[in-house]
Amino acid sequence: MATKIPVAQTRMFGNVFICRDCNKKIRTQMVRILAGKIRCPRCGRHAFRPVKKK
């Protein structure tokens, strides 16, 4: 089994969110997502989810 590198895990999954409507990836801080300040550039919605680790 491969060893996971923490720096790579943070780069790939840290502060990355996906729009629930159009699946656009956005990299921003969790605080801004929870405050509703971030809007999807593609569809304009405010609904995001964290990216899933595979």
Secondary structure as GFF3:
##gff-version 3
##sequence-region A 1 54
A	DSSP	alpha_helix	6	13	.	.	.	ID=ss1
A	DSSP	beta_strand	16	19	.	.	.	ID=ss2
A	DSSP	beta_strand	25	27	.	.	.	ID=ss3
A	DSSP	alpha_helix	30	35	.	.	.	ID=ss4
A	DSSP	beta_strand	48	50	.	.	.	ID=ss5
###
